[in-house]
Amino acid sequence: MKNPPSTYRCPCGATLSLIGGKYKIVILWFLYQNSVLRFNELHRLVPEATTKMLAQQLRELEADKLVERKVYPVVPPKVEYSLTPFGRSVLPVLEAMNAWGASYLEAHGA
């Protein structure tokens, strides 16, 4: 988290600090749907993200304890990402956003 919890005037600010990155919500959603994903699998699911941006967003999610990164000692290196229990606690927010987005898209013919 970028700021200590005591510096937020509104709980929404704390929430946005954690999940408000350019691709963070999408990454969390795909990890929720798939349980465990490797970097290249995530990149295929979020093709508009550059490799650098995806890596940065994953590092921030990991630093904020929303995502766990597991490295296997094999050649070539194998790295998997999954939600932590804290990351799973944000699922009601993601599900509400998904439902709202789906109704918005349906109402606008997308």
Secondary structure, 3 states (H helix, E strand, C coil): CCCCHHHCCCHHHHHHHHHCCCCHHHHHHHHHHHCEEEHHHHHHHCCCCCHHHHHHHHHHHHHCCCEEEEEECCCCCEEEEEECHHHHCCHHHHHHHHHHHHHHHHHCCC
